[in-house]
Amino acid sequence: MALPAMSAAPANTYIETTAPNVREDLADVIYLIEKDSTPLVTALGRKGANQVLTEWLFQKLNPAANVPQPEGFTAAISAAKKPSRLNNVCQILARTVGVSDTLRSVDQVGEEEYTRQLMLRGLELRRDVELTLSGETIKAIADPRQLSGIQTWCNNGSVGAGAGVLPLGDGTNGHTPGTPRDLTLNIIEDAVEQAWLDGGSPSMGIMSSSIKRWFSLMAQGGANNPVVQQQVLQATQPNPITINGAVAVFATDFGPINLTPDRYVPGHVLIMISPDYAELAVLPGRDMIEESYAKTGDNTQGGIVWEGTLRVTAPEAHCCVWDLNQ
């Protein structure tokens, strides 16, 4: 039997929602929904840069050869294999904050507001670095300076059919887009094989959430997709059954790739890197530093600054797959 609906309160009943003397119930903490998640920045080592234009040398070997030599031969001097001289440009990234001195003096929820805003700017700036490093921007020395992102250093990999062209792999250009296509395991194997033939061994795959989900879909078993057997942990009742529908590592023929979703990586590209052959090069005293700016009135101003670049010490150790539908 359904319970009857009650009538509204009698007229002139003093209720909580209209009472002006009820204390507010405001929690003494401000919740941050978006956590700091920057896998590329985290994976790369840090080395110092000393100039705005930072340079380094990349050495390759001559191709292997089978050339029989005569007994007692007279030496013919092989031509020297000179290293390639590469460079990138240090870029400035910054986030600023201004808070009135009145706001700093009153009772507040959580931390003092200027300090809290600086902390937030630092988290935001770390995301900016992640977005910049994983992109396809081209270095420019003219102010405001710009660095070349990781994609411009990849001349191993593939682009879509048609007009697609790979970058040169020295940070001077990006890829020319071709016809978009679906990602397949064979496309990934081809890209990793190219890097392996050049002496590299990519071990970390960075991708958008849509590519990560597609990757897991490719690896699910069943009659419609027999790539691998479906991973199901079976248990007798009444214990629960756990189904593993995600893929964390793809074991290619040339080494495992740890699959890492990245909130800030550009879409429609799979970036596979060898962290041992790329590093952050930051100018001295410019790595996420806190700055205080001159007062312009009854307020406090400051910011967080990062100035550095991406140093890809062996471009051929990395590869990218562009022009994906995912």
Secondary structure, 3 states (H helix, E strand, C coil): CCCCCCCCCCCCCCCHHHCCCCCCCCCCCCCCCCCCCCHHHHHCEEEECCCCEEEEEECCCCCCCCCCCCCCCCCCCCCCCCCEEEEEECEEEEEEEEEEHHHHHCCCCCCCHHHHHHHHHHHHHHHHHHHHHCCCCCCECCCCCECCCHHHHCCCEECCECCCECCCCCCCCCCECCECECCCHHHHHHHHHHHHHCCCCCCEEEECHHHHHHHHHHCCCCCCCCCCCCCEECCCCCCCCEECCCCCEEEECCEEEEEEECCCCCCCCEEEECHHHCEEEECCCCCCEEEECCCCCCEEEEEEEEEEEEECCCHHHCEEECCECC
